[in-house]
Amino acid sequence: MPEYDVFVVPTRLANQLVIDLKADYGSFMKAFTQQKNRFFSQYPETDDMSREILNYLRGTINRRGPQLLGAELTAAVRDNDEELVMYIVQELFKEWAPKIEVDVACKQLSYEDISAESYMQFWEDFEAEGLGEVMTRADLADLPEIFPLVDPVMGKPLSEFDLGDMVFFLILSVKNKDKLERLKQMYPKHFSETRNVVPISGTLVAKELVKGKKGEYYLIKVDLGEGLVGKGLVPKSVKVMADYSRFQEKVSSVARGQQNWEQKLNEMLNSEKPKQIERVEPKVSSTVKVGSGDFLIAFLITLLIIGILLIASYFFML
C-alpha cells in the first residue's frame, strides 16, 4: 500500500520552494519536511490547500485500490521506468487538473535506508514532541532501550500486536553495566564488545499509547529473558517486523556479514547525532535491514514539484 505526502504552494511563493529531486532519500525528506513546516507556519493558506488535495488523493487512491496502485508503482520503479511512473501519477491527478504536468524522480531503497530515515526522523523530533520525560519515568529509567525491526512492506503497526506476541528488535542502549554483561552472556552471538549487533527476539509484555505534541507513539516493554525487560518508544505509524521467518532471514544475513555490519553501525553512531539526545545511540536502528535482496520500492509522490506548482496555479486562476 503506497504512502505519500503532498504540500501545495501558490505561484507567488514558488520561487521560495527549493527541493532537489535528485538528492538522496534522506536529504530529500529532510528538505521536504523542513519546507513544508515553514510554509505551513508562515503561510496558513498552504496548509488549507494541501489538506484539500490530500483529501482528493485519499479518495482517488481508495477508489482505485491501494494494493493495485502499489503493485503498479512497484513494478514501474523496479524496472526503472520513469515514464510509466509519471503516467500513473498523472492518472491520479487527472480529475483534479486534467492538464497537469508532472516531473518525477524515483529509485529503489534498501530496508536499511528506510529504517535509518524513519528512526533518525523520530529522534530529530524527540524533544519537540515533549517525549523526554517519558523515557525517564521511574518504571523505565533503568531499563535497556530497544527499537523494533522496521518492515515497511510486510510488517504491521504495533496497534495490531497483542501482549504475548513476539517482537524482533535491536538493543540500543544499556545504562546498567551489570545488565549489559548479563545480556552479553545470554546472547553471546548477538553482541560485539560494546553493543548489540545482531537482532534479538522477545515477548511483548506491555503497550501504552503516548501522545506527543504532534504525533502518537507506542511505549512498549519487552521481555528480554531471565527477568530482564527492555523499553522502547515507537511512532504509531511505523510498521515493524511480525513474521518469524523474515526475522530468521535477517539474523542469518547479519551474522554472515557481521564485520561489515559492525563497521556500518559505528559509522551510523558517529554521524550527526542530535545534540539534545546524546543519552542514547538512536541510529543503531537504521542498520536492522540489510538483506542484500530486499528492496523497499519508494514511489515519491512528494516529488511532484512541477505538478504541485501547477495545481497551486489552478487554485489562484479561478
VENLINFEN-V671876 format. One record per pair of residues at least 12 apart in sequence whose C-alpha atoms are under 10 Angstrom apart, sorted by sequence separation. I is the first residue (numbers start at 1). J is the second residue. D is the distance in whole Angstrom. If there is no record, write none. Layout:
# VENLINFEN-V671876
<<I & J & D> <I & J & D>>
This chain:
# VENLINFEN-V671876
<<19 & 31 & 7> <20 & 32 & 9> <72 & 84 & 9> <73 & 85 & 6> <76 & 88 & 9> <90 & 102 & 7> <171 & 183 & 10> <183 & 195 & 10> <184 & 196 & 8> <206 & 218 & 10> <207 & 219 & 6> <208 & 220 & 6> <219 & 231 & 7> <220 & 232 & 5> <221 & 233 & 9> <269 & 281 & 6> <271 & 283 & 9> <18 & 31 & 8> <19 & 32 & 7> <72 & 85 & 9> <73 & 86 & 10> <89 & 102 & 8> <90 & 103 & 10> <181 & 194 & 10> <183 & 196 & 9> <187 & 200 & 8> <206 & 219 & 8> <207 & 220 & 5> <208 & 221 & 9> <219 & 232 & 6> <220 & 233 & 6> <268 & 281 & 9> <269 & 282 & 8> <270 & 283 & 9> <18 & 32 & 9> <36 & 50 & 10> <89 & 103 & 10> <180 & 194 & 9> <206 & 220 & 5> <207 & 221 & 7> <218 & 232 & 8> <219 & 233 & 5> <220 & 234 & 8> <268 & 282 & 9> <269 & 283 & 6> <17 & 32 & 9> <73 & 88 & 8> <86 & 101 & 9> <87 & 102 & 9> <89 & 104 & 9> <180 & 195 & 9> <205 & 220 & 8> <206 & 221 & 5> <207 & 222 & 9> <217 & 232 & 10> <218 & 233 & 6> <219 & 234 & 7> <268 & 283 & 6> <269 & 284 & 6> <19 & 35 & 9> <72 & 88 & 8> <73 & 89 & 9> <86 & 102 & 7> <180 & 196 & 10> <204 & 220 & 7> <205 & 221 & 6> <206 & 222 & 7> <217 & 233 & 6> <218 & 234 & 5> <219 & 235 & 9> <267 & 283 & 9> <268 & 284 & 7> <269 & 285 & 10> <18 & 35 & 8> <86 & 103 & 7> <87 & 104 & 10> <204 & 221 & 6> <205 & 222 & 5> <206 & 223 & 9> <217 & 234 & 5> <218 & 235 & 6> <219 & 236 & 9> <266 & 283 & 9> <267 & 284 & 10> <268 & 285 & 9> <269 & 286 & 10> <17 & 35 & 7> <85 & 103 & 10> <86 & 104 & 6> <149 & 167 & 8> <150 & 168 & 9> <203 & 221 & 9> <204 & 222 & 5> <205 & 223 & 6> <216 & 234 & 9> <217 & 235 & 4> <218 & 236 & 6> <265 & 283 & 8> <266 & 284 & 8> <268 & 286 & 8> <16 & 35 & 9> <17 & 36 & 9> <69 & 88 & 8> <85 & 104 & 7> <86 & 105 & 9> <148 & 167 & 7> <149 & 168 & 6> <150 & 169 & 9> <171 & 190 & 10> <202 & 221 & 10> <203 & 222 & 5> <204 & 223 & 6> <216 & 235 & 6> <217 & 236 & 5> <218 & 237 & 9> <265 & 284 & 6> <268 & 287 & 8> <69 & 89 & 10> <83 & 103 & 10> <85 & 105 & 9> <86 & 106 & 10> <147 & 167 & 10> <148 & 168 & 6> <149 & 169 & 5> <170 & 190 & 9> <171 & 191 & 10> <202 & 222 & 6> <203 & 223 & 5> <204 & 224 & 9> <215 & 235 & 8> <216 & 236 & 6> <217 & 237 & 8> <218 & 238 & 10> <264 & 284 & 9> <265 & 285 & 9> <82 & 103 & 9> <83 & 104 & 8> <85 & 106 & 8> <147 & 168 & 8> <148 & 169 & 4> <149 & 170 & 7> <174 & 195 & 9> <201 & 222 & 9> <202 & 223 & 5> <203 & 224 & 7> <215 & 236 & 8> <216 & 237 & 8> <217 & 238 & 9> <265 & 286 & 8> <17 & 39 & 9> <82 & 104 & 7> <146 & 168 & 10> <147 & 169 & 5> <148 & 170 & 6> <173 & 195 & 8> <174 & 196 & 10> <201 & 223 & 9> <202 & 224 & 5> <203 & 225 & 9> <215 & 237 & 9> <262 & 284 & 10> <264 & 286 & 10> <265 & 287 & 7> <16 & 39 & 9> <69 & 92 & 10> <82 & 105 & 7> <146 & 169 & 6> <147 & 170 & 6> <148 & 171 & 9> <172 & 195 & 8> <173 & 196 & 9> <201 & 224 & 8> <202 & 225 & 7> <210 & 233 & 9> <212 & 235 & 10> <264 & 287 & 7> <265 & 288 & 10> <82 & 106 & 7> <146 & 170 & 6> <147 & 171 & 7> <171 & 195 & 8> <172 & 196 & 7> <200 & 224 & 8> <201 & 225 & 10> <205 & 229 & 9> <207 & 231 & 10> <209 & 233 & 10> <210 & 234 & 10> <211 & 235 & 10> <7 & 32 & 9> <81 & 106 & 9> <82 & 107 & 9> <145 & 170 & 9> <146 & 171 & 4> <147 & 172 & 7> <170 & 195 & 9> <171 & 196 & 6> <172 & 197 & 9> <204 & 229 & 10> <205 & 230 & 10> <206 & 231 & 9> <207 & 232 & 10> <208 & 233 & 9> <209 & 234 & 10> <210 & 235 & 9> <211 & 236 & 10> <262 & 287 & 9> <6 & 32 & 9> <7 & 33 & 10> <13 & 39 & 9> <80 & 106 & 8> <81 & 107 & 10> <145 & 171 & 6> <146 & 172 & 5> <147 & 173 & 10> <170 & 196 & 6> <171 & 197 & 8> <203 & 229 & 9> <204 & 230 & 10> <207 & 233 & 10> <209 & 235 & 10> <210 & 236 & 9> <261 & 287 & 8> <5 & 32 & 10> <9 & 36 & 9> <80 & 107 & 7> <144 & 171 & 7> <145 & 172 & 5> <146 & 173 & 7> <169 & 196 & 10> <170 & 197 & 7> <171 & 198 & 9> <202 & 229 & 9> <209 & 236 & 8> <261 & 288 & 9> <5 & 33 & 10> <7 & 35 & 9> <8 & 36 & 9> <64 & 92 & 9> <77 & 105 & 10> <78 & 106 & 10> <79 & 107 & 10> <80 & 108 & 9> <119 & 147 & 9> <144 & 172 & 8> <145 & 173 & 5> <146 & 174 & 9> <170 & 198 & 7> <171 & 199 & 8> <202 & 230 & 9> <7 & 36 & 6> <77 & 106 & 7> <78 & 107 & 8> <79 & 108 & 10> <144 & 173 & 6> <145 & 174 & 6> <169 & 198 & 9> <170 & 199 & 5> <171 & 200 & 8> <261 & 290 & 9> <6 & 36 & 9> <7 & 37 & 10> <9 & 39 & 8> <13 & 43 & 9> <76 & 106 & 10> <77 & 107 & 6> <78 & 108 & 7> <143 & 173 & 9> <144 & 174 & 4> <145 & 175 & 9> <169 & 199 & 5> <170 & 200 & 6> <8 & 39 & 9> <9 & 40 & 9> <60 & 91 & 10> <61 & 92 & 7> <76 & 107 & 10> <77 & 108 & 7> <119 & 150 & 9> <143 & 174 & 7> <144 & 175 & 7> <168 & 199 & 7> <169 & 200 & 6> <170 & 201 & 9> <7 & 39 & 9> <8 & 40 & 10> <60 & 92 & 7> <118 & 150 & 9> <142 & 174 & 8> <143 & 175 & 8> <144 & 176 & 8> <168 & 200 & 6> <169 & 201 & 6> <7 & 40 & 9> <10 & 43 & 10> <13 & 46 & 10> <60 & 93 & 9> <73 & 106 & 10> <142 & 175 & 7> <143 & 176 & 8> <167 & 200 & 8> <168 & 201 & 4> <169 & 202 & 8> <254 & 287 & 9> <257 & 290 & 9> <9 & 43 & 9> <74 & 108 & 9> <115 & 149 & 8> <116 & 150 & 9> <141 & 175 & 9> <142 & 176 & 7> <167 & 201 & 6> <168 & 202 & 6> <254 & 288 & 8> <10 & 45 & 9> <57 & 92 & 7> <60 & 95 & 9> <115 & 150 & 6> <144 & 179 & 8> <166 & 201 & 7> <167 & 202 & 5> <168 & 203 & 9> <254 & 289 & 9> <9 & 45 & 8> <10 & 46 & 7> <56 & 92 & 9> <57 & 93 & 8> <60 & 96 & 10> <114 & 150 & 8> <115 & 151 & 8> <143 & 179 & 9> <144 & 180 & 8> <166 & 202 & 6> <167 & 203 & 6> <168 & 204 & 10> <253 & 289 & 9> <254 & 290 & 7> <8 & 45 & 9> <9 & 46 & 5> <56 & 93 & 9> <114 & 151 & 9> <115 & 152 & 8> <142 & 179 & 10> <165 & 202 & 8> <166 & 203 & 5> <167 & 204 & 6> <251 & 288 & 9> <253 & 290 & 7> <254 & 291 & 8> <8 & 46 & 6> <9 & 47 & 9> <111 & 149 & 10> <112 & 150 & 9> <114 & 152 & 8> <164 & 202 & 9> <165 & 203 & 6> <166 & 204 & 6> <167 & 205 & 10> <186 & 224 & 9> <250 & 288 & 8> <251 & 289 & 10> <253 & 291 & 6> <7 & 46 & 7> <8 & 47 & 8> <10 & 49 & 9> <56 & 95 & 9> <57 & 96 & 9> <111 & 150 & 8> <112 & 151 & 10> <144 & 183 & 10> <164 & 203 & 6> <165 & 204 & 6> <166 & 205 & 10> <186 & 225 & 8> <250 & 289 & 7> <251 & 290 & 10> <252 & 291 & 9> <253 & 292 & 8> <7 & 47 & 7> <8 & 48 & 9> <9 & 49 & 8> <53 & 93 & 9> <56 & 96 & 8> <111 & 151 & 7> <163 & 203 & 8> <164 & 204 & 5> <165 & 205 & 8> <186 & 226 & 9> <250 & 290 & 7> <251 & 291 & 9> <7 & 48 & 10> <8 & 49 & 6> <9 & 50 & 8> <111 & 152 & 8> <162 & 203 & 10> <163 & 204 & 5> <164 & 205 & 6> <183 & 224 & 8> <250 & 291 & 6> <7 & 49 & 8> <8 & 50 & 5> <111 & 153 & 9> <162 & 204 & 7> <163 & 205 & 5> <164 & 206 & 9> <183 & 225 & 9> <249 & 291 & 8> <250 & 292 & 10> <7 & 50 & 5> <8 & 51 & 9> <53 & 96 & 8> <161 & 204 & 8> <162 & 205 & 9> <163 & 206 & 6> <183 & 226 & 9> <201 & 244 & 9> <6 & 50 & 7> <7 & 51 & 8> <8 & 52 & 10> <162 & 206 & 9> <163 & 207 & 8> <182 & 226 & 9> <5 & 50 & 9> <6 & 51 & 9> <7 & 52 & 10> <8 & 53 & 8> <162 & 207 & 9> <183 & 228 & 9> <7 & 53 & 8> <8 & 54 & 10> <161 & 207 & 9> <182 & 228 & 9> <201 & 247 & 8> <6 & 53 & 8> <7 & 54 & 8> <200 & 247 & 9> <201 & 248 & 10> <6 & 54 & 7> <159 & 207 & 9> <199 & 247 & 8> <200 & 248 & 10> <5 & 54 & 8> <158 & 207 & 8> <159 & 208 & 10> <179 & 228 & 8> <199 & 248 & 9> <4 & 54 & 9> <149 & 199 & 8> <159 & 209 & 9> <6 & 57 & 9> <148 & 199 & 9> <149 & 200 & 10> <158 & 209 & 10> <199 & 250 & 8> <200 & 251 & 8> <5 & 57 & 10> <147 & 199 & 10> <148 & 200 & 9> <149 & 201 & 10> <198 & 250 & 9> <199 & 251 & 6> <4 & 57 & 9> <148 & 201 & 9> <169 & 222 & 10> <171 & 224 & 10> <198 & 251 & 6> <199 & 252 & 10> <4 & 58 & 10> <146 & 200 & 10> <168 & 222 & 10> <197 & 251 & 10> <198 & 252 & 9> <167 & 222 & 8> <198 & 253 & 9> <199 & 254 & 8> <166 & 222 & 9> <167 & 223 & 9> <174 & 230 & 9> <198 & 254 & 6> <199 & 255 & 9> <163 & 220 & 10> <165 & 222 & 10> <166 & 223 & 9> <173 & 230 & 10> <197 & 254 & 8> <198 & 255 & 7> <163 & 221 & 10> <164 & 222 & 9> <172 & 230 & 10> <197 & 255 & 9> <2 & 61 & 9> <158 & 217 & 9> <159 & 218 & 8> <163 & 222 & 9> <164 & 223 & 9> <171 & 230 & 8> <1 & 61 & 10> <158 & 218 & 7> <171 & 231 & 9> <172 & 232 & 9> <198 & 258 & 8> <157 & 218 & 10> <158 & 219 & 10> <171 & 232 & 9> <190 & 251 & 9> <197 & 258 & 8> <158 & 220 & 9> <197 & 259 & 10> <3 & 66 & 9> <169 & 232 & 10> <198 & 261 & 9> <1 & 65 & 9> <2 & 66 & 7> <190 & 254 & 10> <197 & 261 & 7> <198 & 262 & 9> <1 & 66 & 5> <2 & 67 & 8> <190 & 255 & 8> <197 & 262 & 6> <1 & 67 & 5> <2 & 68 & 10> <189 & 255 & 8> <192 & 258 & 9> <196 & 262 & 9> <1 & 68 & 8> <2 & 69 & 7> <3 & 70 & 9> <192 & 259 & 10> <195 & 262 & 9> <1 & 69 & 7> <2 & 70 & 5> <190 & 258 & 10> <197 & 265 & 8> <1 & 70 & 5> <2 & 71 & 9> <196 & 265 & 10> <1 & 71 & 8> <192 & 262 & 8> <195 & 265 & 10> <2 & 73 & 8> <169 & 240 & 9> <191 & 262 & 10> <2 & 74 & 9> <148 & 220 & 10> <168 & 240 & 8> <169 & 241 & 9> <1 & 74 & 10> <147 & 220 & 9> <167 & 240 & 8> <168 & 241 & 7> <146 & 220 & 9> <167 & 241 & 8> <168 & 242 & 8> <146 & 221 & 9> <166 & 241 & 10> <167 & 242 & 7> <168 & 243 & 9> <134 & 210 & 9> <145 & 221 & 9> <146 & 222 & 9> <158 & 234 & 8> <166 & 242 & 8> <167 & 243 & 9> <168 & 244 & 8> <144 & 221 & 10> <145 & 222 & 10> <157 & 234 & 10> <158 & 235 & 9> <159 & 236 & 8> <165 & 242 & 9> <166 & 243 & 9> <167 & 244 & 9> <143 & 221 & 9> <144 & 222 & 10> <157 & 235 & 9> <158 & 236 & 7> <159 & 237 & 9> <166 & 244 & 8> <169 & 247 & 9> <131 & 210 & 9> <157 & 236 & 7> <158 & 237 & 8> <160 & 239 & 10> <161 & 240 & 10> <168 & 247 & 7> <131 & 211 & 9> <144 & 224 & 9> <157 & 237 & 6> <158 & 238 & 8> <159 & 239 & 10> <167 & 247 & 10> <168 & 248 & 10> <25 & 106 & 10> <130 & 211 & 9> <131 & 212 & 6> <140 & 221 & 9> <156 & 237 & 9> <157 & 238 & 6> <158 & 239 & 7> <161 & 242 & 9> <21 & 103 & 9> <22 & 104 & 10> <23 & 105 & 10> <25 & 107 & 9> <129 & 211 & 9> <130 & 212 & 6> <131 & 213 & 9> <156 & 238 & 8> <157 & 239 & 4> <158 & 240 & 7> <160 & 242 & 10> <21 & 104 & 8> <22 & 105 & 7> <24 & 107 & 10> <25 & 108 & 10> <129 & 212 & 5> <130 & 213 & 6> <146 & 229 & 10> <147 & 230 & 9> <155 & 238 & 9> <156 & 239 & 5> <157 & 240 & 6> <158 & 241 & 10> <21 & 105 & 6> <22 & 106 & 9> <25 & 109 & 8> <128 & 212 & 9> <129 & 213 & 5> <130 & 214 & 9> <135 & 219 & 9> <144 & 228 & 9> <145 & 229 & 9> <146 & 230 & 6> <147 & 231 & 8> <148 & 232 & 8> <155 & 239 & 5> <156 & 240 & 6> <157 & 241 & 9> <158 & 242 & 9> <20 & 105 & 10> <21 & 106 & 9> <22 & 107 & 10> <24 & 109 & 10> <127 & 212 & 10> <128 & 213 & 7> <129 & 214 & 6> <134 & 219 & 9> <143 & 228 & 8> <144 & 229 & 7> <145 & 230 & 6> <146 & 231 & 6> <147 & 232 & 6> <148 & 233 & 9> <154 & 239 & 8> <155 & 240 & 5> <156 & 241 & 7> <157 & 242 & 9> <126 & 212 & 9> <127 & 213 & 10> <128 & 214 & 9> <129 & 215 & 7> <131 & 217 & 10> <143 & 229 & 6> <144 & 230 & 5> <145 & 231 & 5> <146 & 232 & 5> <147 & 233 & 7> <148 & 234 & 8> <152 & 238 & 7> <153 & 239 & 8> <154 & 240 & 8> <155 & 241 & 5> <156 & 242 & 7> <199 & 285 & 10> <26 & 113 & 8> <30 & 117 & 9> <125 & 212 & 10> <129 & 216 & 9> <142 & 229 & 10> <143 & 230 & 5> <144 & 231 & 6> <145 & 232 & 6> <146 & 233 & 8> <147 & 234 & 7> <151 & 238 & 8> <152 & 239 & 5> <153 & 240 & 9> <154 & 241 & 7> <155 & 242 & 6> <156 & 243 & 10> <197 & 284 & 9> <25 & 113 & 8> <26 & 114 & 9> <29 & 117 & 8> <33 & 121 & 10> <125 & 213 & 10> <142 & 230 & 9> <143 & 231 & 6> <144 & 232 & 9> <145 & 233 & 9> <146 & 234 & 10> <150 & 238 & 7> <151 & 239 & 6> <152 & 240 & 7> <153 & 241 & 9> <154 & 242 & 8> <155 & 243 & 8> <196 & 284 & 9> <197 & 285 & 10> <199 & 287 & 10> <24 & 113 & 10> <25 & 114 & 8> <125 & 214 & 9> <140 & 229 & 9> <142 & 231 & 9> <143 & 232 & 9> <149 & 238 & 10> <150 & 239 & 6> <151 & 240 & 5> <152 & 241 & 8> <154 & 243 & 8> <195 & 284 & 9> <198 & 287 & 10> <199 & 288 & 7> <26 & 116 & 9> <27 & 117 & 10> <125 & 215 & 10> <140 & 230 & 9> <141 & 231 & 9> <148 & 238 & 10> <149 & 239 & 9> <150 & 240 & 4> <151 & 241 & 5> <197 & 287 & 9> <198 & 288 & 8> <199 & 289 & 10> <26 & 117 & 6> <30 & 121 & 8> <140 & 231 & 7> <148 & 239 & 9> <149 & 240 & 6> <150 & 241 & 6> <151 & 242 & 8> <155 & 246 & 10> <197 & 288 & 9> <25 & 117 & 8> <26 & 118 & 9> <29 & 121 & 9> <139 & 231 & 10> <140 & 232 & 9> <148 & 240 & 6> <149 & 241 & 6> <150 & 242 & 9> <151 & 243 & 10> <154 & 246 & 9> <147 & 240 & 9> <148 & 241 & 7> <149 & 242 & 9> <26 & 120 & 9> <148 & 242 & 10> <26 & 121 & 9> <151 & 246 & 9> <135 & 231 & 8> <135 & 232 & 8> <135 & 233 & 8> <149 & 247 & 9> <134 & 233 & 9> <149 & 250 & 10> <131 & 233 & 9> <175 & 279 & 9> <175 & 280 & 9> <173 & 279 & 9> <174 & 280 & 9> <173 & 280 & 6> <174 & 281 & 10> <172 & 280 & 7> <173 & 281 & 6> <172 & 281 & 6> <173 & 282 & 8> <171 & 281 & 10> <172 & 282 & 7> <122 & 233 & 10> <172 & 283 & 8> <173 & 284 & 9> <122 & 234 & 8> <172 & 284 & 6> <122 & 235 & 7> <171 & 284 & 9> <172 & 285 & 7> <170 & 284 & 8> <171 & 285 & 9> <119 & 234 & 9> <170 & 285 & 7> <119 & 235 & 9> <169 & 285 & 8> <170 & 286 & 10> <118 & 235 & 9> <170 & 287 & 9> <170 & 288 & 7> <119 & 238 & 9> <169 & 288 & 8> <118 & 238 & 8> <168 & 288 & 10> <115 & 238 & 10> <115 & 240 & 10> <145 & 280 & 8> <147 & 282 & 9> <150 & 285 & 9> <145 & 281 & 9> <146 & 282 & 9> <149 & 285 & 7> <150 & 286 & 9> <145 & 282 & 10> <147 & 284 & 9> <148 & 285 & 8> <149 & 286 & 9> <150 & 287 & 10> <151 & 288 & 9> <146 & 284 & 10> <147 & 285 & 6> <149 & 287 & 9> <150 & 288 & 7> <151 & 289 & 8> <146 & 285 & 9> <147 & 286 & 10> <149 & 288 & 6> <150 & 289 & 8> <148 & 288 & 9> <149 & 289 & 8> <147 & 288 & 10> <153 & 295 & 9> <153 & 296 & 7> <132 & 276 & 10> <152 & 296 & 7> <153 & 297 & 9> <132 & 277 & 9> <151 & 296 & 9> <152 & 297 & 10> <127 & 274 & 10> <126 & 274 & 9> <3 & 152 & 10> <124 & 273 & 9> <125 & 274 & 10> <127 & 276 & 7> <123 & 273 & 9> <124 & 274 & 6> <126 & 276 & 9> <127 & 277 & 8> <1 & 152 & 10> <2 & 153 & 10> <123 & 274 & 7> <124 & 275 & 9> <126 & 277 & 8> <1 & 153 & 8> <116 & 268 & 9> <120 & 272 & 10> <124 & 276 & 9> <120 & 273 & 9> <123 & 276 & 9> <124 & 277 & 9> <120 & 274 & 9> <123 & 277 & 8> <123 & 280 & 10> <123 & 281 & 10> <123 & 282 & 7> <122 & 282 & 9> <123 & 283 & 9> <120 & 282 & 7> <119 & 282 & 7> <120 & 283 & 6> <119 & 283 & 7> <120 & 284 & 10> <118 & 283 & 10> <119 & 284 & 9> <120 & 285 & 9> <116 & 282 & 9> <117 & 283 & 9> <119 & 285 & 7> <120 & 286 & 8> <116 & 283 & 7> <118 & 285 & 9> <119 & 286 & 7> <115 & 283 & 9> <116 & 284 & 8> <117 & 285 & 10> <118 & 286 & 8> <115 & 284 & 10> <116 & 285 & 7> <117 & 286 & 7> <115 & 285 & 7> <116 & 286 & 4> <115 & 286 & 5> <116 & 287 & 7> <114 & 286 & 8> <115 & 287 & 7> <116 & 288 & 9> <112 & 285 & 9> <113 & 286 & 7> <114 & 287 & 10> <115 & 288 & 7> <116 & 289 & 9> <112 & 286 & 6> <113 & 287 & 8> <115 & 289 & 7> <111 & 286 & 9> <112 & 287 & 5> <113 & 288 & 10> <114 & 289 & 9> <115 & 290 & 10> <111 & 287 & 8> <112 & 288 & 6> <113 & 289 & 8> <111 & 288 & 8> <112 & 289 & 5> <113 & 290 & 9> <111 & 289 & 5> <112 & 290 & 6> <110 & 289 & 8> <111 & 290 & 6> <112 & 291 & 9> <110 & 290 & 7> <111 & 291 & 8> <112 & 292 & 10> <110 & 291 & 8> <111 & 292 & 9> <114 & 295 & 10> <110 & 292 & 8> <111 & 293 & 10> <112 & 294 & 9> <113 & 295 & 10> <114 & 296 & 8> <110 & 293 & 9> <111 & 294 & 7> <112 & 295 & 9> <113 & 296 & 9> <114 & 297 & 10> <110 & 294 & 6> <111 & 295 & 6> <112 & 296 & 9> <114 & 298 & 9> <109 & 294 & 9> <110 & 295 & 5> <111 & 296 & 6> <108 & 294 & 10> <109 & 295 & 6> <110 & 296 & 6> <111 & 297 & 9> <108 & 295 & 6> <109 & 296 & 5> <110 & 297 & 8> <108 & 296 & 6> <109 & 297 & 6> <110 & 298 & 9> <107 & 296 & 10> <108 & 297 & 5> <109 & 298 & 6> <107 & 297 & 7> <108 & 298 & 6> <109 & 299 & 10> <106 & 297 & 9> <107 & 298 & 7> <108 & 299 & 8> <106 & 298 & 7> <107 & 299 & 7> <106 & 299 & 6> <107 & 300 & 9> <105 & 299 & 8> <106 & 300 & 6> <104 & 299 & 9> <105 & 300 & 7> <106 & 301 & 9> <104 & 300 & 8> <105 & 301 & 9> <104 & 301 & 8> <105 & 302 & 10> <106 & 303 & 8> <103 & 301 & 10> <104 & 302 & 9> <105 & 303 & 7> <104 & 303 & 6> <105 & 304 & 8> <103 & 303 & 7> <104 & 304 & 6> <102 & 303 & 9> <103 & 304 & 6> <104 & 305 & 8> <102 & 304 & 6> <103 & 305 & 7> <104 & 306 & 9> <101 & 304 & 9> <102 & 305 & 7> <103 & 306 & 6> <104 & 307 & 9> <101 & 305 & 10> <102 & 306 & 6> <103 & 307 & 7> <101 & 306 & 6> <102 & 307 & 5> <103 & 308 & 10> <100 & 306 & 9> <101 & 307 & 5> <102 & 308 & 8> <100 & 307 & 6> <101 & 308 & 9> <102 & 309 & 10> <99 & 307 & 10> <100 & 308 & 9> <101 & 309 & 9> <102 & 310 & 9> <100 & 309 & 10> <101 & 310 & 7> <89 & 299 & 10> <97 & 307 & 9> <100 & 310 & 6> <101 & 311 & 9> <99 & 310 & 9> <100 & 311 & 7> <89 & 301 & 8> <99 & 311 & 10> <97 & 310 & 9> <85 & 299 & 8> <90 & 304 & 10> <93 & 307 & 9> <97 & 311 & 7> <100 & 314 & 9> <85 & 300 & 10> <86 & 301 & 10> <89 & 304 & 9> <96 & 311 & 8> <85 & 301 & 10> <78 & 295 & 9> <90 & 307 & 9> <97 & 314 & 8> <78 & 296 & 10> <86 & 304 & 9> <89 & 307 & 10> <93 & 311 & 9> <96 & 314 & 9> <78 & 297 & 7> <77 & 297 & 7> <78 & 298 & 10> <76 & 297 & 9> <77 & 298 & 8> <74 & 296 & 9> <75 & 297 & 9> <77 & 299 & 7> <74 & 297 & 6> <76 & 299 & 9> <73 & 297 & 8> <74 & 298 & 8> <73 & 298 & 9> <74 & 299 & 8> <71 & 297 & 10> <73 & 299 & 7> <70 & 297 & 9> <70 & 298 & 10> <70 & 299 & 9> <53 & 308 & 10> <50 & 308 & 10> <53 & 311 & 9> <49 & 311 & 10> <50 & 312 & 9> <49 & 312 & 8> <46 & 312 & 9> <49 & 315 & 8> <32 & 302 & 8> <29 & 300 & 10> <32 & 303 & 9> <25 & 298 & 9> <29 & 302 & 9> <28 & 302 & 10> <29 & 303 & 10> <25 & 300 & 9> <28 & 303 & 9> <21 & 300 & 10> <21 & 302 & 10> <22 & 303 & 10> <21 & 303 & 6> <20 & 303 & 9> <21 & 304 & 9> <19 & 303 & 9> <21 & 305 & 8> <20 & 305 & 9> <19 & 305 & 8> <18 & 305 & 9> <17 & 305 & 9> <14 & 305 & 10> <14 & 306 & 10> <17 & 309 & 10> <4 & 298 & 10> <6 & 300 & 10> <14 & 308 & 10> <2 & 297 & 9> <3 & 298 & 9> <4 & 299 & 8> <5 & 300 & 8> <6 & 301 & 7> <7 & 302 & 8> <14 & 309 & 7> <2 & 298 & 8> <3 & 299 & 8> <4 & 300 & 7> <5 & 301 & 7> <6 & 302 & 5> <9 & 305 & 10> <13 & 309 & 9> <2 & 299 & 8> <3 & 300 & 9> <4 & 301 & 6> <5 & 302 & 5> <6 & 303 & 8> <7 & 304 & 10> <8 & 305 & 9> <11 & 308 & 10> <12 & 309 & 10> <2 & 300 & 9> <3 & 301 & 8> <4 & 302 & 6> <5 & 303 & 9> <6 & 304 & 8> <7 & 305 & 9> <10 & 308 & 9> <11 & 309 & 6> <14 & 312 & 9> <2 & 301 & 9> <3 & 302 & 10> <4 & 303 & 10> <6 & 305 & 9> <8 & 307 & 9> <9 & 308 & 7> <10 & 309 & 7> <11 & 310 & 8> <13 & 312 & 10> <14 & 313 & 10> <8 & 308 & 6> <9 & 309 & 7> <10 & 310 & 9> <11 & 311 & 9> <12 & 312 & 9> <7 & 308 & 7> <8 & 309 & 7> <9 & 310 & 9> <10 & 311 & 8> <11 & 312 & 6> <12 & 313 & 9> <6 & 308 & 8> <7 & 309 & 10> <8 & 310 & 9> <9 & 311 & 9> <10 & 312 & 5> <11 & 313 & 6> <8 & 311 & 7> <9 & 312 & 6> <10 & 313 & 6> <11 & 314 & 9> <8 & 312 & 6> <9 & 313 & 9> <10 & 314 & 9> <11 & 315 & 9> <12 & 316 & 10> <7 & 312 & 10> <8 & 313 & 10> <10 & 315 & 8> <11 & 316 & 8> <9 & 315 & 10> <10 & 316 & 7> <11 & 317 & 10>>
